Amino acid sequence: MARLNSFSVVVVATMLLAFVVAAEQDFDALRTCSTKLGPDCGEEIFMNIFGHSSKPVSDNCCHSLARIGLTCHNMLFDNIVNTQPGYKSNVTITRPRSVQIWNKCSLVAGPVPPTA
């Protein structure tokens, strides 16, 4: 439960900081992307990219990630890296993890119909 609370604080802080740097980021798009992903899958993916989770991203969360699309995935990743202190210094480790998770999830989910 403490992990969920810590994650919630990070998400809230990210969203607040995204608002402050709205000139660089489209806050509405970030909010839409994170809302569509959902908190459980958001935490699971976050922990696989930025944490030390030994549990791989579930097929269910892969389907959710594929539905939001690569643009949203990259936008959320970039927002965390660019607005949260300490995350930018590990980008050489976390960006490949992000790409690896996207590639795995796009294979698991298969072709996703375009959203309207």
Steps between C-alpha positions, in 0.01 A plus 500: 500500500789738569623445147163603362500812716852591386400445141190715547715782637733471200206507257342800671833681514564421134161631400546818704844562356368430152251780555782737594691418183189505282684699234719196437245224552137460412348448845162390369663232286705377797190483719306315230782251448543429870125472556460249217789292634353486851674503839567125534659461158673835542667377817591165345661662196664774709659244733631300203658808344615705799489252788639159560197284434578135438144441382459564127224723366180295484322425173204705623719806552671437166160523334431826685839639399449403137158670503646834614764475228870563462460879495331499842750250639792716390333820618441358849858366519649830383288697744619294795864520391488873430302615804599269786834559670726197486333326205694675223835370629386140440358554150769279342354212701131591506449596134608153376266345759218719371569393141525134605166516681334671202639236260386214724155649547449575133574133427269378776216732399536454125355755262292760680218670309548877464315715750251757381 
